[in-house]
């Protein structure tokens, strides 16, 4: 009992169960970011910035695969096995790994394995060059075993050394701390620890698989990166219950041939023994149709029925029901072969098809996207989907974008969705002119390797049609197809969401590399063979491996992964499957009916409904801002699909204006009427949620060079994109993440909408300022009222250039301050605004000026004279409790929507979102653009007697003492670009 309690406490303290997109693993336990994992020598920091996935993030890594110590290691006492060292022999690892419930669970020190010296690449090269003719006939794995034996290397030391060693490139002194790639100078001791599944994978102690044994290589305060050590499934023919079929006597209702046929298929696909292509037992077509591909979770009837061949979702399966024994409640390891056997993927798809018929995975009501084009993998040409689908009576109105009408005039005919596969990949350095002789109907003669692999994979999985953006939507620059391209970009959520499966290529640097496991071999899996058992490793958690891929670093792929119903993800080490109900990966085998509740490192949120929660949109924007994109102009196009899915939700849909979310009126509280102005005003208050700097932080930042500024807490992590900027500055689309602000030892960046809560209803008493009016200005010079001309704005095809705001404003003046002896210059905010807003706000404004003025106000700035002034404007865009309790009436003509509470107290404190604007290029005659956003607490907005356009923000709380100051504001009209 004491050990059980200690395990629970340790799990909470370490917070390392596997983590998912919500940083939770079970029973509400909080899981921290995954930086406790040491950096393996297989991974080193890349130069591509950040790769973020949902709410999780990781550095981009490039592969550095060792060629020694990988693969299967023999510790079975055979001739090819090395000699055990005294320490490993005394530990007796085979006995330890044969742990049984009730045995003690010790921490076994592996410190001696760190002292093992493996041959470096130069030695291996010399050995290869000096190979004898006999050695040349050996496989690479056999050569390694011979070298280990000749070097008298202990196999257990080699095995654990390969898991433990974390030497970064150029550092031979030790490991890495996993946070910023600095060498680990302090000593640490790795251990082998026996864990139970519930302690690492969630689900709780009562989960059917809770007692499955996982061996973890760990330290006292962090895990090592290569997963768990797991006993592999017994070889075929061993008298045990498999994941699918009772092999003991008593089945009795099946013929011996039927049993052998099913066992061979199931053993290869789910148990994982001999999962390579060469290992799968070939069967005749008739036998294959009678073999059991259907999951056992739904075939528990004892009576045997005749097999009925069905075609479901493009896959031929057999509906066979037979006597079943209870599935063994065990998690097994699975061997990973260099090339993939797709039978395992087909089994996962079958399970989803058969068991998730009523949930979000279901194919029901998936209508065909209008104008969808698909690659016919059998014919090698591009076809119109409606020409190969089945027309059915249209009993109810459908989304016009998602129903495809036949060329005839019969408008009562619609087309049900045809099963097709979508591809999500990274283009890399492949150029459009690398394709030759392709047109709208035929594919080029020379295809990128990743597309060739996707076509073969699609056919191998039993599907015929494949969607690849490069060949199925008009290309950028095609003026004739520009409008159709735009329409289909907005429908990306439905294109991916309505497909039967998405192939995600999260390996390689581009289309030339092909798909890992199809044309490119996967990395070797570390495993060890004892006299009685094979132990495999579960490899790097899928969420970490995918997050560190080039695929995850790209903007275009973000919505593709999120909005797919089902995905097979190809990583450099294995494949991973996730639908809307379960997730599983190749290196671990378990009965799939028990998979829900366990967390092996889920890559994507659990469901599309979860993705589209209104409070999650800020998280998507935050993640998307960290993605890389080749053309800045494409920043909106690459997320149009996700934005549209938000806008067509049945419950609380969220519209948008150039990416700014317009929250649904039902997400506002304490409002009689929620206006369009209210909705846009809240969206204009986007800001990073960073703590306001203390005086000590700000004073140090004032004397820092510009290069040091990104690491200061006084500056938010976003900078305006250099001109020419394709988007107006008031939209987050015009801003980029400062990559240098983000590292393992720096705070994570954030993104929020001021005064917007995290749970619905999102906005409590928040509205636009009294009397605020907004108009939208277009590139053709037309200006339309946001409140009145909403339909006309939606139909306008011209580019939006500016917003015309009529609201309360105030002027700010910033001066260059004289530098003290030996100090660099600073900035000062002129009175009375400086005293009213306080030191923290002043410091933030100063930092924003430095961030946005590298060419005008450089860090040295000797050429900028002291006393030079820069003018800013503060613009009130949203807030709560505009009317103070003591004020009985509003200014004439100002409509007040939300009444202040009658009781005094903290709840009655007014809050205002202030947009700080500057002139472009700091030219007093140029356009106004966004600089930053402040959140200000005050007592209320009071009208000035006799001045209809003036008010006073009473009692601003600058948090610099007891005294509160007032600030005069005036109703003005200005254009923000």
RAGI-V124548 format. One record per run of one state. SS is the DSSP state (2 for helix, 1 for strand, 0 for the rest). FROM is the first residue (numbers start at 1). LEN is the number of residues. Records with the same first field share a line. If there is no record, write none. Layout:
SS->FROM-LEN, FROM-LEN
This chain:
0->1-1, 15-9, 25-5, 31-3, 37-6, 54-2, 64-8, 75-11, 92-1, 97-10, 110-1, 116-5, 130-3, 137-3, 151-4, 165-11, 177-6, 184-7, 202-11, 219-4, 233-23, 272-5, 280-5, 291-5, 299-9, 313-2, 320-12, 334-9, 356-11, 368-5, 377-4, 388-3, 394-19, 417-3, 425-7, 435-7, 443-6, 461-4, 468-1, 473-6, 491-1, 498-3, 506-5, 514-2, 517-3, 521-6, 530-4, 538-4, 548-3, 555-1, 563-4, 571-4, 579-4, 586-2, 590-2, 595-13, 612-2, 626-2, 629-3, 635-2, 648-7, 658-2, 663-2, 670-6, 684-2, 688-7, 703-3, 710-8, 721-11, 738-1, 742-10, 754-9, 765-1, 768-5, 779-4, 786-4, 796-4, 818-8, 830-3, 852-17, 881-25, 909-1, 923-5, 939-1, 944-6, 957-8, 977-1
2->2-13, 34-3, 86-6, 93-4, 111-5, 121-9, 133-4, 140-11, 155-10, 197-5, 256-16, 277-3, 285-6, 296-3, 343-13, 385-3, 432-3, 449-12, 469-4, 479-12, 492-6, 511-3, 542-6, 551-3, 556-7, 592-3, 608-4, 614-12, 632-3, 637-11, 665-3, 676-8, 695-8, 706-4, 732-3, 739-3, 790-6, 833-19, 906-3, 920-3
1->24-1, 30-1, 43-11, 56-8, 72-3, 107-3, 176-1, 183-1, 191-6, 213-6, 223-10, 308-5, 315-5, 332-2, 367-1, 373-4, 381-4, 391-3, 413-4, 420-5, 442-1, 465-3, 501-5, 516-1, 520-1, 527-3, 534-4, 554-1, 567-4, 575-4, 583-3, 588-2, 628-1, 655-3, 660-3, 668-2, 686-2, 718-3, 735-3, 752-2, 763-2, 766-2, 773-6, 783-3, 800-18, 826-4, 869-12, 910-10, 928-11, 940-4, 950-7, 965-12
